Amino acid sequence: MIELDKEFKGWDYEELADKWGINTDSVALLMRNHIMSSLRFDEDYGERLLPEVKEDMEEFLSSLIVQKEKHNFGSVIFIALRLVSDEDDATFAQYFCTLLPHMWT
C-alpha cells in the first residue's frame, strides 16, 4: 500500500515545480533539466539522484497514483514507474521526465 504525504495532492506535476522553486512558463522543460542535473555518478552504484530530489519525486508520484486510482484512470504505468525508483535512479529519472506531461489528474 502506498503511503500518502500531505504535502502533495498528486493533481499536477507543477506541484513539484512549486516545491523546487521553478516558476516559469517552461515548467516541463526546466523540471526535466532540474531532475537530470541532480543525477550524480557514484563509483559503487552508478548514477544516483540527489536524495532530496528523489524523495520529492517519489512522494509526488505516490500521491498521483492515489488520485488516479480514485478516478480509476491510468494508474498502472505510474505504479510501475514508482517500482523502478527502487531499482535504478537513472532509469527512474529518464522515464519520470518522459511521463511528466501525463502527470495530472
N, C-alpha and C positions, 0 to 999 in steps of 0.2 A: 504494500500500500504506500502511496506517495504521501509524504507529509507536506502540509502547506506552510509557507512562510507568509506572514501577514503583510509583508512589505509589497509584494507583487500581487496584482489581481489576475494576471495571465490573460489580459484582454488584447494587448498590442505590444509588439516588440519595442515601441518607443518608450515603454516603461524603463527598459534598460538604458536607453539613451539619456533619459532624465536622471537616472541613478549615477551615470558616468559623466554627467555634465556636458553632454553633446547636444547643443541646441542649434539646429540649422535645418534648412530645407532638404539637405542631402543626407538625412539621418542614416539611411540604409548603407550608403557607401562609407560614411565615416565610422559606423559601427563595425563594418567589415574590417576597416583599417585598424580600429582600436583592438578588436579581437585578435586579428592575425599578428599585430605588432606586439601582443602580450605573450606570444609563444617564445620560449627561451630554450636553448639547447642544454640538455643535461647529459653528461657523459654516460651515466648509467641507465637513463630512462628515455633518451631521445628528446623529442620536443615536448615541453611541458608548458601549460598555460600558467600565468601568474595566478596564485591561489585565490586571490580576491575576485578576479575576473571570472574564473571558472565557477566559483561559488555563486556569483550573481547569475551567471548563465544557467546553472543547474536549478537554482531556486525559481527563476522566471519560467523555465521550461516545465518544471513540476506544476506550477500554478496554471500555465497554459493548458497542460494536459487535463487537469481537473475541470477547467472551464469547457474544454472541448468535449469531455465525457458528459458533462451536464447537458450539452446541446446535441449529444450523440452525433458528432461531426468530426471525422478525420483525426482522431487522436492516436491511432496506431503508429503512424510514421514518427510522431513526436515521442512516443514511448520507446520506440527503437532507438531514436537519437539519444534519449536520456540514458539508455543502457550502454551506448557507445561511449558516453562520457566516463564510464568506469574503466574502459579498456585502453583508450588511446586519445590523448589530448589533441594531437594534430588532426586526426580524422574527425573528431568531435567538432573542432573549430571550423574545419572546411565545410562540413555538412550543415552546421549551425548557420554559417554565413550564407550558404546556398539557400537554405529554407527561410531566411529572415522575412522575405516578402509574404510568406504564408503564415507568419506567426501573429495571428489575431483571432479573436472570437467574436 
